[in-house]
Amino acid sequence: VPYVIGVAGSVAVGKSTTARVLQALLARWADHPRVDLITTDGFLYPNDELERRGLLTRKGFPESYDVRRLLAFLRGVKS
């Protein structure tokens, strides 16, 4: 049975670090499940796009993400 675990929080509070620790802990189980780690950092607009939109100083905030691409990815995981 696949599970999806989400880690949410403000900018730069350690979400990715927490997810990596959780991944390492789950790998220690005797019959450890396969754990894929996907961070939202991969869905940030490129710096040149952020600069074009006047959002470079807001990198990591909700408006700096390619939400369409993120939602398309999640739909793919769900199916």
N, CA, C, O and CB atoms as a CASP TS submission, in Angstrom:
PFRMAT TS
TARGET T0000
AUTHOR 0000-0000-0000
METHOD Language model
MODEL 1
PARENT N/A
ATOM      1  N   VAL     1       0.855  -1.175   0.000  1.00  0.00           N
ATOM      2  CA  VAL     1       0.000   0.000   0.000  1.00  0.00           C
ATOM      3  C   VAL     1       0.895   1.231   0.000  1.00  0.00           C
ATOM      4  O   VAL     1       1.703   1.402   0.913  1.00  0.00           O
ATOM      5  CB  VAL     1      -0.969   0.002   1.226  1.00  0.00           C
ATOM      6  N   PRO     2       0.770   2.076  -0.987  1.00  0.00           N
ATOM      7  CA  PRO     2       1.598   3.287  -0.992  1.00  0.00           C
ATOM      8  C   PRO     2       1.045   4.344  -0.038  1.00  0.00           C
ATOM      9  O   PRO     2      -0.166   4.467   0.147  1.00  0.00           O
ATOM     10  CB  PRO     2       1.692   3.863  -2.413  1.00  0.00           C
ATOM     11  N   TYR     3       1.938   5.083   0.544  1.00  0.00           N
ATOM     12  CA  TYR     3       1.580   6.195   1.416  1.00  0.00           C
ATOM     13  C   TYR     3       2.256   7.452   0.894  1.00  0.00           C
ATOM     14  O   TYR     3       3.347   7.394   0.326  1.00  0.00           O
ATOM     15  CB  TYR     3       1.987   5.913   2.894  1.00  0.00           C
ATOM     16  N   VAL     4       1.606   8.573   1.089  1.00  0.00           N
ATOM     17  CA  VAL     4       2.198   9.870   0.788  1.00  0.00           C
ATOM     18  C   VAL     4       2.225  10.641   2.095  1.00  0.00           C
ATOM     19  O   VAL     4       1.192  10.841   2.734  1.00  0.00           O
ATOM     20  CB  VAL     4       1.396  10.645  -0.336  1.00  0.00           C
ATOM     21  N   ILE     5       3.409  11.069   2.483  1.00  0.00           N
ATOM     22  CA  ILE     5       3.574  11.837   3.709  1.00  0.00           C
ATOM     23  C   ILE     5       4.029  13.230   3.315  1.00  0.00           C
ATOM     24  O   ILE     5       5.042  13.386   2.632  1.00  0.00           O
ATOM     25  CB  ILE     5       4.592  11.157   4.688  1.00  0.00           C
ATOM     26  N   GLY     6       3.302  14.220   3.734  1.00  0.00           N
ATOM     27  CA  GLY     6       3.667  15.601   3.438  1.00  0.00           C
ATOM     28  C   GLY     6       4.239  16.279   4.665  1.00  0.00           C
ATOM     29  O   GLY     6       3.764  16.075   5.782  1.00  0.00           O
ATOM     30  N   VAL     7       5.259  17.085   4.450  1.00  0.00           N
ATOM     31  CA  VAL     7       5.860  17.874   5.521  1.00  0.00           C
ATOM     32  C   VAL     7       5.692  19.330   5.128  1.00  0.00           C
ATOM     33  O   VAL     7       6.221  19.768   4.106  1.00  0.00           O
ATOM     34  CB  VAL     7       7.381  17.503   5.754  1.00  0.00           C
ATOM     35  N   ALA     8       4.962  20.075   5.931  1.00  0.00           N
ATOM     36  CA  ALA     8       4.676  21.476   5.606  1.00  0.00           C
ATOM     37  C   ALA     8       5.282  22.398   6.656  1.00  0.00           C
ATOM     38  O   ALA     8       5.517  22.001   7.797  1.00  0.00           O
ATOM     39  CB  ALA     8       3.155  21.714   5.501  1.00  0.00           C
ATOM     40  N   GLY     9       5.526  23.630   6.246  1.00  0.00           N
ATOM     41  CA  GLY     9       6.048  24.623   7.177  1.00  0.00           C
ATOM     42  C   GLY     9       6.472  25.870   6.444  1.00  0.00           C
ATOM     43  O   GLY     9       6.419  25.934   5.216  1.00  0.00           O
ATOM     44  N   SER    10       6.889  26.848   7.195  1.00  0.00           N
ATOM     45  CA  SER    10       7.326  28.123   6.633  1.00  0.00           C
ATOM     46  C   SER    10       8.645  27.968   5.890  1.00  0.00           C
ATOM     47  O   SER    10       9.260  26.901   5.900  1.00  0.00           O
ATOM     48  CB  SER    10       7.464  29.175   7.735  1.00  0.00           C
ATOM     49  N   VAL    11       9.060  29.037   5.256  1.00  0.00           N
ATOM     50  CA  VAL    11      10.310  29.063   4.500  1.00  0.00           C
ATOM     51  C   VAL    11      11.490  28.829   5.442  1.00  0.00           C
ATOM     52  O   VAL    11      11.577  29.438   6.507  1.00  0.00           O
ATOM     53  CB  VAL    11      10.470  30.410   3.751  1.00  0.00           C
ATOM     54  N   ALA    12      12.393  27.942   5.037  1.00  0.00           N
ATOM     55  CA  ALA    12      13.674  27.701   5.722  1.00  0.00           C
ATOM     56  C   ALA    12      13.528  27.237   7.176  1.00  0.00           C
ATOM     57  O   ALA    12      14.302  27.654   8.037  1.00  0.00           O
ATOM     58  CB  ALA    12      14.500  28.958   5.692  1.00  0.00           C
ATOM     59  N   VAL    13      12.546  26.380   7.452  1.00  0.00           N
ATOM     60  CA  VAL    13      12.388  25.862   8.815  1.00  0.00           C
ATOM     61  C   VAL    13      12.889  24.427   8.960  1.00  0.00           C
ATOM     62  O   VAL    13      12.873  23.875  10.060  1.00  0.00           O
ATOM     63  CB  VAL    13      10.932  25.931   9.228  1.00  0.00           C
ATOM     64  N   GLY    14      13.340  23.814   7.850  1.00  0.00           N
ATOM     65  CA  GLY    14      13.893  22.471   7.924  1.00  0.00           C
ATOM     66  C   GLY    14      13.006  21.367   7.391  1.00  0.00           C
ATOM     67  O   GLY    14      13.149  20.211   7.789  1.00  0.00           O
ATOM     68  N   LYS    15      12.090  21.706   6.496  1.00  0.00           N
ATOM     69  CA  LYS    15      11.189  20.684   5.932  1.00  0.00           C
ATOM     70  C   LYS    15      11.972  19.613   5.178  1.00  0.00           C
ATOM     71  O   LYS    15      11.742  18.420   5.375  1.00  0.00           O
ATOM     72  CB  LYS    15      10.156  21.335   4.992  1.00  0.00           C
ATOM     73  N   SER    16      12.885  20.031   4.325  1.00  0.00           N
ATOM     74  CA  SER    16      13.660  19.062   3.537  1.00  0.00           C
ATOM     75  C   SER    16      14.551  18.224   4.438  1.00  0.00           C
ATOM     76  O   SER    16      14.688  17.019   4.224  1.00  0.00           O
ATOM     77  CB  SER    16      14.512  19.781   2.477  1.00  0.00           C
ATOM     78  N   THR    17      15.154  18.837   5.435  1.00  0.00           N
ATOM     79  CA  THR    17      15.999  18.106   6.380  1.00  0.00           C
ATOM     80  C   THR    17      15.175  17.082   7.149  1.00  0.00           C
ATOM     81  O   THR    17      15.602  15.939   7.315  1.00  0.00           O
ATOM     82  CB  THR    17      16.690  19.076   7.357  1.00  0.00           C
ATOM     83  N   THR    18      14.005  17.480   7.615  1.00  0.00           N
ATOM     84  CA  THR    18      13.114  16.565   8.330  1.00  0.00           C
ATOM     85  C   THR    18      12.721  15.391   7.439  1.00  0.00           C
ATOM     86  O   THR    18      12.693  14.247   7.892  1.00  0.00           O
ATOM     87  CB  THR    18      11.856  17.306   8.819  1.00  0.00           C
ATOM     88  N   ALA    19      12.423  15.670   6.190  1.00  0.00           N
ATOM     89  CA  ALA    19      12.040  14.609   5.253  1.00  0.00           C
ATOM     90  C   ALA    19      13.197  13.640   5.026  1.00  0.00           C
ATOM     91  O   ALA    19      12.981  12.430   4.949  1.00  0.00           O
ATOM     92  CB  ALA    19      11.585  15.213   3.912  1.00  0.00           C
ATOM     93  N   ARG    20      14.424  14.157   4.917  1.00  0.00           N
ATOM     94  CA  ARG    20      15.587  13.274   4.733  1.00  0.00           C
ATOM     95  C   ARG    20      15.811  12.396   5.968  1.00  0.00           C
ATOM     96  O   ARG    20      16.149  11.219   5.836  1.00  0.00           O
ATOM     97  CB  ARG    20      16.856  14.109   4.441  1.00  0.00           C
ATOM     98  N   VAL    21      15.627  12.955   7.156  1.00  0.00           N
ATOM     99  CA  VAL    21      15.765  12.169   8.389  1.00  0.00           C
ATOM    100  C   VAL    21      14.698  11.076   8.430  1.00  0.00           C
ATOM    101  O   VAL    21      15.000   9.929   8.758  1.00  0.00           O
ATOM    102  CB  VAL    21      15.654  13.084   9.644  1.00  0.00           C
ATOM    103  N   LEU    22      13.467  11.419   8.104  1.00  0.00           N
ATOM    104  CA  LEU    22      12.380  10.434   8.069  1.00  0.00           C
ATOM    105  C   LEU    22      12.689   9.329   7.060  1.00  0.00           C
ATOM    106  O   LEU    22      12.462   8.151   7.336  1.00  0.00           O
ATOM    107  CB  LEU    22      11.040  11.117   7.717  1.00  0.00           C
ATOM    108  N   GLN    23      13.203   9.709   5.901  1.00  0.00           N
ATOM    109  CA  GLN    23      13.581   8.734   4.874  1.00  0.00           C
ATOM    110  C   GLN    23      14.643   7.776   5.426  1.00  0.00           C
ATOM    111  O   GLN    23      14.543   6.564   5.229  1.00  0.00           O
ATOM    112  CB  GLN    23      14.107   9.454   3.600  1.00  0.00           C
ATOM    113  N   ALA    24      15.645   8.303   6.105  1.00  0.00           N
ATOM    114  CA  ALA    24      16.710   7.471   6.672  1.00  0.00           C
ATOM    115  C   ALA    24      16.174   6.549   7.766  1.00  0.00           C
ATOM    116  O   ALA    24      16.574   5.387   7.845  1.00  0.00           O
ATOM    117  CB  ALA    24      17.831   8.352   7.235  1.00  0.00           C
ATOM    118  N   LEU    25      15.282   7.050   8.600  1.00  0.00           N
ATOM    119  CA  LEU    25      14.705   6.220   9.659  1.00  0.00           C
ATOM    120  C   LEU    25      13.856   5.088   9.088  1.00  0.00           C
ATOM    121  O   LEU    25      13.929   3.956   9.566  1.00  0.00           O
ATOM    122  CB  LEU    25      13.861   7.076  10.599  1.00  0.00           C
ATOM    123  N   LEU    26      13.060   5.383   8.078  1.00  0.00           N
ATOM    124  CA  LEU    26      12.237   4.341   7.460  1.00  0.00           C
ATOM    125  C   LEU    26      13.096   3.275   6.786  1.00  0.00           C
ATOM    126  O   LEU    26      12.699   2.111   6.727  1.00  0.00           O
ATOM    127  CB  LEU    26      11.279   4.958   6.441  1.00  0.00           C
ATOM    128  N   ALA    27      14.255   3.654   6.283  1.00  0.00           N
ATOM    129  CA  ALA    27      15.154   2.697   5.632  1.00  0.00           C
ATOM    130  C   ALA    27      15.732   1.695   6.626  1.00  0.00           C
ATOM    131  O   ALA    27      16.229   0.646   6.216  1.00  0.00           O
ATOM    132  CB  ALA    27      16.288   3.435   4.928  1.00  0.00           C
ATOM    133  N   ARG    28      15.679   1.991   7.910  1.00  0.00           N
ATOM    134  CA  ARG    28      16.215   1.092   8.940  1.00  0.00           C
ATOM    135  C   ARG    28      15.253  -0.035   9.313  1.00  0.00           C
ATOM    136  O   ARG    28      15.659  -0.997   9.964  1.00  0.00           O
ATOM    137  CB  ARG    28      16.559   1.883  10.179  1.00  0.00           C
ATOM    138  N   TRP    29      13.993   0.069   8.912  1.00  0.00           N
ATOM    139  CA  TRP    29      13.027  -0.980   9.226  1.00  0.00           C
ATOM    140  C   TRP    29      13.464  -2.280   8.564  1.00  0.00           C
ATOM    141  O   TRP    29      14.045  -2.272   7.479  1.00  0.00           O
ATOM    142  CB  TRP    29      11.600  -0.581   8.763  1.00  0.00           C
ATOM    143  N   ALA    30      13.180  -3.398   9.229  1.00  0.00           N
ATOM    144  CA  ALA    30      13.569  -4.707   8.687  1.00  0.00           C
ATOM    145  C   ALA    30      13.024  -4.912   7.276  1.00  0.00           C
ATOM    146  O   ALA    30      13.782  -5.250   6.367  1.00  0.00           O
ATOM    147  CB  ALA    30      13.071  -5.832   9.605  1.00  0.00           C
ATOM    148  N   ASP    31      11.760  -4.719   7.087  1.00  0.00           N
ATOM    149  CA  ASP    31      11.151  -4.818   5.753  1.00  0.00           C
ATOM    150  C   ASP    31      10.865  -3.409   5.255  1.00  0.00           C
ATOM    151  O   ASP    31       9.725  -3.041   4.971  1.00  0.00           O
ATOM    152  CB  ASP    31       9.836  -5.682   5.781  1.00  0.00           C
ATOM    153  N   HIS    32      11.941  -2.636   5.161  1.00  0.00           N
ATOM    154  CA  HIS    32      11.769  -1.206   4.881  1.00  0.00           C
ATOM    155  C   HIS    32      11.060  -0.947   3.558  1.00  0.00           C
ATOM    156  O   HIS    32      11.322  -1.591   2.542  1.00  0.00           O
ATOM    157  CB  HIS    32      13.115  -0.515   4.872  1.00  0.00           C
ATOM    158  N   PRO    33      10.162   0.013   3.615  1.00  0.00           N
ATOM    159  CA  PRO    33       9.456   0.387   2.385  1.00  0.00           C
ATOM    160  C   PRO    33      10.359   1.217   1.486  1.00  0.00           C
ATOM    161  O   PRO    33      11.338   1.811   1.938  1.00  0.00           O
ATOM    162  CB  PRO    33       8.168   1.167   2.711  1.00  0.00           C
ATOM    163  N   ARG    34      10.018   1.244   0.230  1.00  0.00           N
ATOM    164  CA  ARG    34      10.714   2.134  -0.700  1.00  0.00           C
ATOM    165  C   ARG    34      10.253   3.553  -0.376  1.00  0.00           C
ATOM    166  O   ARG    34       9.055   3.815  -0.268  1.00  0.00           O
ATOM    167  CB  ARG    34      10.423   1.753  -2.218  1.00  0.00           C
ATOM    168  N   VAL    35      11.188   4.444  -0.227  1.00  0.00           N
ATOM    169  CA  VAL    35      10.862   5.827   0.111  1.00  0.00           C
ATOM    170  C   VAL    35      11.473   6.737  -0.942  1.00  0.00           C
ATOM    171  O   VAL    35      12.693   6.787  -1.101  1.00  0.00           O
ATOM    172  CB  VAL    35      11.374   6.201   1.538  1.00  0.00           C
ATOM    173  N   ASP    36      10.625   7.448  -1.653  1.00  0.00           N
ATOM    174  CA  ASP    36      11.078   8.450  -2.614  1.00  0.00           C
ATOM    175  C   ASP    36      10.875   9.817  -1.989  1.00  0.00           C
ATOM    176  O   ASP    36       9.824  10.098  -1.413  1.00  0.00           O
ATOM    177  CB  ASP    36      10.314   8.332  -3.978  1.00  0.00           C
ATOM    178  N   LEU    37      11.874  10.655  -2.104  1.00  0.00           N
ATOM    179  CA  LEU    37      11.812  11.987  -1.522  1.00  0.00           C
ATOM    180  C   LEU    37      11.658  13.014  -2.635  1.00  0.00           C
ATOM    181  O   LEU    37      12.508  13.122  -3.519  1.00  0.00           O
ATOM    182  CB  LEU    37      13.073  12.281  -0.671  1.00  0.00           C
ATOM    183  N   ILE    38      10.584  13.752  -2.583  1.00  0.00           N
ATOM    184  CA  ILE    38      10.334  14.815  -3.560  1.00  0.00           C
ATOM    185  C   ILE    38      10.154  16.099  -2.771  1.00  0.00           C
ATOM    186  O   ILE    38       9.274  16.186  -1.915  1.00  0.00           O
ATOM    187  CB  ILE    38       9.070  14.507  -4.466  1.00  0.00           C
ATOM    188  N   THR    39      10.975  17.089  -3.050  1.00  0.00           N
ATOM    189  CA  THR    39      10.845  18.368  -2.359  1.00  0.00           C
ATOM    190  C   THR    39      10.218  19.388  -3.296  1.00  0.00           C
ATOM    191  O   THR    39      10.307  19.269  -4.518  1.00  0.00           O
ATOM    192  CB  THR    39      12.219  18.867  -1.850  1.00  0.00           C
ATOM    193  N   THR    40       9.593  20.375  -2.715  1.00  0.00           N
ATOM    194  CA  THR    40       8.975  21.422  -3.534  1.00  0.00           C
ATOM    195  C   THR    40      10.013  22.333  -4.169  1.00  0.00           C
ATOM    196  O   THR    40       9.681  23.109  -5.065  1.00  0.00           O
ATOM    197  CB  THR    40       8.014  22.247  -2.694  1.00  0.00           C
ATOM    198  N   ASP    41      11.261  22.256  -3.723  1.00  0.00           N
ATOM    199  CA  ASP    41      12.312  23.082  -4.328  1.00  0.00           C
ATOM    200  C   ASP    41      12.407  22.851  -5.832  1.00  0.00           C
ATOM    201  O   ASP    41      12.752  23.765  -6.581  1.00  0.00           O
ATOM    202  CB  ASP    41      13.663  22.790  -3.671  1.00  0.00           C
ATOM    203  N   GLY    42      12.106  21.645  -6.272  1.00  0.00           N
ATOM    204  CA  GLY    42      12.150  21.326  -7.693  1.00  0.00           C
ATOM    205  C   GLY    42      11.045  21.983  -8.499  1.00  0.00           C
ATOM    206  O   GLY    42      11.043  21.914  -9.729  1.00  0.00           O
ATOM    207  N   PHE    43      10.113  22.615  -7.819  1.00  0.00           N
ATOM    208  CA  PHE    43       8.995  23.267  -8.498  1.00  0.00           C
ATOM    209  C   PHE    43       9.069  24.790  -8.428  1.00  0.00           C
ATOM    210  O   PHE    43       8.130  25.483  -8.819  1.00  0.00           O
ATOM    211  CB  PHE    43       7.691  22.799  -7.901  1.00  0.00           C
ATOM    212  N   LEU    44      10.187  25.302  -7.930  1.00  0.00           N
ATOM    213  CA  LEU    44      10.397  26.753  -7.936  1.00  0.00           C
ATOM    214  C   LEU    44      10.617  27.221  -9.366  1.00  0.00           C
ATOM    215  O   LEU    44      11.224  26.517 -10.173  1.00  0.00           O
ATOM    216  CB  LEU    44      11.604  27.150  -7.038  1.00  0.00           C
ATOM    217  N   TYR    45      10.122  28.407  -9.671  1.00  0.00           N
ATOM    218  CA  TYR    45      10.451  28.997 -10.968  1.00  0.00           C
ATOM    219  C   TYR    45      11.956  29.246 -11.011  1.00  0.00           C
ATOM    220  O   TYR    45      12.559  29.516  -9.972  1.00  0.00           O
ATOM    221  CB  TYR    45       9.651  30.327 -11.213  1.00  0.00           C
ATOM    222  N   PRO    46      12.576  29.160 -12.190  1.00  0.00           N
ATOM    223  CA  PRO    46      14.007  29.480 -12.301  1.00  0.00           C
ATOM    224  C   PRO    46      14.258  30.938 -11.887  1.00  0.00           C
ATOM    225  O   PRO    46      13.361  31.778 -11.965  1.00  0.00           O
ATOM    226  CB  PRO    46      14.512  29.235 -13.757  1.00  0.00           C
ATOM    227  N   ASN    47      15.479  31.219 -11.450  1.00  0.00           N
ATOM    228  CA  ASN    47      15.815  32.568 -10.987  1.00  0.00           C
ATOM    229  C   ASN    47      15.515  33.642 -12.017  1.00  0.00           C
ATOM    230  O   ASN    47      15.034  34.718 -11.662  1.00  0.00           O
ATOM    231  CB  ASN    47      17.268  32.633 -10.613  1.00  0.00           C
ATOM    232  N   ASP    48      15.791  33.367 -13.302  1.00  0.00           N
ATOM    233  CA  ASP    48      15.527  34.399 -14.313  1.00  0.00           C
ATOM    234  C   ASP    48      14.030  34.694 -14.421  1.00  0.00           C
ATOM    235  O   ASP    48      13.636  35.834 -14.665  1.00  0.00           O
ATOM    236  CB  ASP    48      16.077  33.959 -15.683  1.00  0.00           C
ATOM    237  N   GLU    49      13.198  33.665 -14.239  1.00  0.00           N
ATOM    238  CA  GLU    49      11.751  33.868 -14.261  1.00  0.00           C
ATOM    239  C   GLU    49      11.290  34.616 -13.007  1.00  0.00           C
ATOM    240  O   GLU    49      10.427  35.491 -13.077  1.00  0.00           O
ATOM    241  CB  GLU    49      11.019  32.515 -14.376  1.00  0.00           C
ATOM    242  N   LEU    50      11.866  34.266 -11.877  1.00  0.00           N
ATOM    243  CA  LEU    50      11.532  34.980 -10.643  1.00  0.00           C
ATOM    244  C   LEU    50      11.917  36.450 -10.758  1.00  0.00           C
ATOM    245  O   LEU    50      11.175  37.333 -10.326  1.00  0.00           O
ATOM    246  CB  LEU    50      12.239  34.337  -9.433  1.00  0.00           C
ATOM    247  N   GLU    51      13.082  36.702 -11.343  1.00  0.00           N
ATOM    248  CA  GLU    51      13.529  38.087 -11.525  1.00  0.00           C
ATOM    249  C   GLU    51      12.585  38.831 -12.472  1.00  0.00           C
ATOM    250  O   GLU    51      12.212  39.975 -12.209  1.00  0.00           O
ATOM    251  CB  GLU    51      14.978  38.124 -12.073  1.00  0.00           C
ATOM    252  N   ARG    52      12.201  38.184 -13.565  1.00  0.00           N
ATOM    253  CA  ARG    52      11.290  38.798 -14.528  1.00  0.00           C
ATOM    254  C   ARG    52       9.960  39.168 -13.867  1.00  0.00           C
ATOM    255  O   ARG    52       9.363  40.195 -14.187  1.00  0.00           O
ATOM    256  CB  ARG    52      11.048  37.849 -15.711  1.00  0.00           C
ATOM    257  N   ARG    53       9.511  38.329 -12.953  1.00  0.00           N
ATOM    258  CA  ARG    53       8.237  38.562 -12.266  1.00  0.00           C
ATOM    259  C   ARG    53       8.385  39.451 -11.024  1.00  0.00           C
ATOM    260  O   ARG    53       7.398  39.757 -10.354  1.00  0.00           O
ATOM    261  CB  ARG    53       7.621  37.233 -11.868  1.00  0.00           C
ATOM    262  N   GLY    54       9.610  39.858 -10.725  1.00  0.00           N
ATOM    263  CA  GLY    54       9.841  40.675  -9.533  1.00  0.00           C
ATOM    264  C   GLY    54       9.696  39.890  -8.240  1.00  0.00           C
ATOM    265  O   GLY    54       9.320  40.441  -7.206  1.00  0.00           O
ATOM    266  N   LEU    55      10.001  38.589  -8.307  1.00  0.00           N
ATOM    267  CA  LEU    55       9.796  37.710  -7.152  1.00  0.00           C
ATOM    268  C   LEU    55      11.086  37.110  -6.594  1.00  0.00           C
ATOM    269  O   LEU    55      11.031  36.250  -5.715  1.00  0.00           O
ATOM    270  CB  LEU    55       8.864  36.601  -7.529  1.00  0.00           C
ATOM    271  N   LEU    56      12.228  37.541  -7.083  1.00  0.00           N
ATOM    272  CA  LEU    56      13.475  36.903  -6.660  1.00  0.00           C
ATOM    273  C   LEU    56      13.658  36.990  -5.145  1.00  0.00           C
ATOM    274  O   LEU    56      14.156  36.049  -4.527  1.00  0.00           O
ATOM    275  CB  LEU    56      14.670  37.550  -7.369  1.00  0.00           C
ATOM    276  N   THR    57      13.265  38.098  -4.550  1.00  0.00           N
ATOM    277  CA  THR    57      13.395  38.231  -3.093  1.00  0.00           C
ATOM    278  C   THR    57      12.329  37.430  -2.348  1.00  0.00           C
ATOM    279  O   THR    57      12.383  37.319  -1.123  1.00  0.00           O
ATOM    280  CB  THR    57      13.308  39.701  -2.691  1.00  0.00           C
ATOM    281  N   ARG    58      11.375  36.881  -3.064  1.00  0.00           N
ATOM    282  CA  ARG    58      10.305  36.071  -2.464  1.00  0.00           C
ATOM    283  C   ARG    58      10.499  34.579  -2.754  1.00  0.00           C
ATOM    284  O   ARG    58       9.572  33.786  -2.588  1.00  0.00           O
ATOM    285  CB  ARG    58       8.934  36.530  -2.988  1.00  0.00           C
ATOM    286  N   LYS    59      11.701  34.203  -3.184  1.00  0.00           N
ATOM    287  CA  LYS    59      11.980  32.805  -3.508  1.00  0.00           C
ATOM    288  C   LYS    59      11.692  31.927  -2.286  1.00  0.00           C
ATOM    289  O   LYS    59      12.167  32.192  -1.181  1.00  0.00           O
ATOM    290  CB  LYS    59      13.457  32.630  -3.975  1.00  0.00           C
ATOM    291  N   GLY    60      10.903  30.879  -2.517  1.00  0.00           N
ATOM    292  CA  GLY    60      10.521  29.973  -1.445  1.00  0.00           C
ATOM    293  C   GLY    60       9.148  30.269  -0.873  1.00  0.00           C
ATOM    294  O   GLY    60       8.583  29.447  -0.150  1.00  0.00           O
ATOM    295  N   PHE    61       8.610  31.432  -1.188  1.00  0.00           N
ATOM    296  CA  PHE    61       7.254  31.770  -0.769  1.00  0.00           C
ATOM    297  C   PHE    61       6.279  31.233  -1.814  1.00  0.00           C
ATOM    298  O   PHE    61       6.678  30.984  -2.952  1.00  0.00           O
ATOM    299  CB  PHE    61       7.086  33.317  -0.581  1.00  0.00           C
ATOM    300  N   PRO    62       5.019  31.052  -1.453  1.00  0.00           N
ATOM    301  CA  PRO    62       4.056  30.406  -2.366  1.00  0.00           C
ATOM    302  C   PRO    62       4.044  30.953  -3.789  1.00  0.00           C
ATOM    303  O   PRO    62       3.941  30.178  -4.740  1.00  0.00           O
ATOM    304  CB  PRO    62       2.689  30.535  -1.804  1.00  0.00           C
ATOM    305  N   GLU    63       4.144  32.241  -3.954  1.00  0.00           N
ATOM    306  CA  GLU    63       4.062  32.830  -5.293  1.00  0.00           C
ATOM    307  C   GLU    63       5.268  32.515  -6.175  1.00  0.00           C
ATOM    308  O   GLU    63       5.235  32.793  -7.373  1.00  0.00           O
ATOM    309  CB  GLU    63       3.911  34.317  -5.178  1.00  0.00           C
ATOM    310  N   SER    64       6.327  31.945  -5.611  1.00  0.00           N
ATOM    311  CA  SER    64       7.531  31.639  -6.388  1.00  0.00           C
ATOM    312  C   SER    64       7.526  30.221  -6.966  1.00  0.00           C
ATOM    313  O   SER    64       8.495  29.805  -7.601  1.00  0.00           O
ATOM    314  CB  SER    64       8.757  31.824  -5.521  1.00  0.00           C
ATOM    315  N   TYR    65       6.443  29.485  -6.748  1.00  0.00           N
ATOM    316  CA  TYR    65       6.348  28.111  -7.240  1.00  0.00           C
ATOM    317  C   TYR    65       5.518  28.014  -8.507  1.00  0.00           C
ATOM    318  O   TYR    65       4.565  28.766  -8.708  1.00  0.00           O
ATOM    319  CB  TYR    65       5.757  27.216  -6.175  1.00  0.00           C
ATOM    320  N   ASP    66       5.903  27.066  -9.359  1.00  0.00           N
ATOM    321  CA  ASP    66       5.128  26.748 -10.555  1.00  0.00           C
ATOM    322  C   ASP    66       4.015  25.794 -10.111  1.00  0.00           C
ATOM    323  O   ASP    66       4.161  24.574 -10.181  1.00  0.00           O
ATOM    324  CB  ASP    66       6.036  26.107 -11.700  1.00  0.00           C
ATOM    325  N   VAL    67       2.924  26.364  -9.662  1.00  0.00           N
ATOM    326  CA  VAL    67       1.830  25.588  -9.069  1.00  0.00           C
ATOM    327  C   VAL    67       1.216  24.625 -10.079  1.00  0.00           C
ATOM    328  O   VAL    67       0.857  23.503  -9.722  1.00  0.00           O
ATOM    329  CB  VAL    67       0.751  26.525  -8.521  1.00  0.00           C
ATOM    330  N   ARG    68       1.092  25.043 -11.317  1.00  0.00           N
ATOM    331  CA  ARG    68       0.523  24.139 -12.336  1.00  0.00           C
ATOM    332  C   ARG    68       1.364  22.876 -12.476  1.00  0.00           C
ATOM    333  O   ARG    68       0.830  21.768 -12.534  1.00  0.00           O
ATOM    334  CB  ARG    68       0.422  24.854 -13.702  1.00  0.00           C
ATOM    335  N   ARG    69       2.675  23.049 -12.528  1.00  0.00           N
ATOM    336  CA  ARG    69       3.571  21.894 -12.670  1.00  0.00           C
ATOM    337  C   ARG    69       3.510  21.019 -11.418  1.00  0.00           C
ATOM    338  O   ARG    69       3.521  19.792 -11.520  1.00  0.00           O
ATOM    339  CB  ARG    69       5.027  22.359 -12.930  1.00  0.00           C
ATOM    340  N   LEU    70       3.448  21.632 -10.257  1.00  0.00           N
ATOM    341  CA  LEU    70       3.350  20.890  -9.005  1.00  0.00           C
ATOM    342  C   LEU    70       2.055  20.082  -8.939  1.00  0.00           C
ATOM    343  O   LEU    70       2.070  18.910  -8.563  1.00  0.00           O
ATOM    344  CB  LEU    70       3.434  21.846  -7.815  1.00  0.00           C
ATOM    345  N   LEU    71       0.940  20.705  -9.302  1.00  0.00           N
ATOM    346  CA  LEU    71      -0.346  19.995  -9.292  1.00  0.00           C
ATOM    347  C   LEU    71      -0.379  18.870 -10.319  1.00  0.00           C
ATOM    348  O   LEU    71      -0.941  17.807 -10.054  1.00  0.00           O
ATOM    349  CB  LEU    71      -1.489  20.969  -9.559  1.00  0.00           C
ATOM    350  N   ALA    72       0.216  19.093 -11.485  1.00  0.00           N
ATOM    351  CA  ALA    72       0.281  18.034 -12.499  1.00  0.00           C
ATOM    352  C   ALA    72       1.083  16.848 -11.972  1.00  0.00           C
ATOM    353  O   ALA    72       0.713  15.695 -12.196  1.00  0.00           O
ATOM    354  CB  ALA    72       0.911  18.568 -13.810  1.00  0.00           C
ATOM    355  N   PHE    73       2.173  17.129 -11.278  1.00  0.00           N
ATOM    356  CA  PHE    73       2.979  16.060 -10.691  1.00  0.00           C
ATOM    357  C   PHE    73       2.160  15.275  -9.667  1.00  0.00           C
ATOM    358  O   PHE    73       2.162  14.044  -9.677  1.00  0.00           O
ATOM    359  CB  PHE    73       4.248  16.639 -10.034  1.00  0.00           C
ATOM    360  N   LEU    74       1.465  15.987  -8.789  1.00  0.00           N
ATOM    361  CA  LEU    74       0.664  15.318  -7.761  1.00  0.00           C
ATOM    362  C   LEU    74      -0.459  14.485  -8.362  1.00  0.00           C
ATOM    363  O   LEU    74      -0.770  13.404  -7.862  1.00  0.00           O
ATOM    364  CB  LEU    74       0.083  16.343  -6.803  1.00  0.00           C
ATOM    365  N   ARG    75      -1.069  14.984  -9.437  1.00  0.00           N
ATOM    366  CA  ARG    75      -2.102  14.188 -10.118  1.00  0.00           C
ATOM    367  C   ARG    75      -1.497  12.897 -10.660  1.00  0.00           C
ATOM    368  O   ARG    75      -2.126  11.840 -10.598  1.00  0.00           O
ATOM    369  CB  ARG    75      -2.756  15.001 -11.270  1.00  0.00           C
ATOM    370  N   GLY    76      -0.290  12.978 -11.187  1.00  0.00           N
ATOM    371  CA  GLY    76       0.388  11.786 -11.691  1.00  0.00           C
ATOM    372  C   GLY    76       0.690  10.786 -10.593  1.00  0.00           C
ATOM    373  O   GLY    76       0.545   9.580 -10.793  1.00  0.00           O
ATOM    374  N   VAL    77       1.107  11.273  -9.442  1.00  0.00           N
ATOM    375  CA  VAL    77       1.381  10.389  -8.305  1.00  0.00           C
ATOM    376  C   VAL    77       0.093   9.714  -7.850  1.00  0.00           C
ATOM    377  O   VAL    77       0.073   8.522  -7.542  1.00  0.00           O
ATOM    378  CB  VAL    77       2.020  11.178  -7.133  1.00  0.00           C
ATOM    379  N   LYS    78      -0.965  10.486  -7.815  1.00  0.00           N
ATOM    380  CA  LYS    78      -2.261   9.968  -7.361  1.00  0.00           C
ATOM    381  C   LYS    78      -2.781   8.863  -8.275  1.00  0.00           C
ATOM    382  O   LYS    78      -3.402   7.909  -7.807  1.00  0.00           O
ATOM    383  CB  LYS    78      -3.284  11.097  -7.286  1.00  0.00           C
ATOM    384  N   SER    79      -2.530   8.990  -9.574  1.00  0.00           N
ATOM    385  CA  SER    79      -3.033   7.983 -10.513  1.00  0.00           C
ATOM    386  C   SER    79      -2.036   6.870 -10.611  1.00  0.00           C
ATOM    387  O   SER    79      -2.253   5.909 -11.349  1.00  0.00           O
ATOM    388  CB  SER    79      -3.307   8.586 -11.904  1.00  0.00           C
TER
END
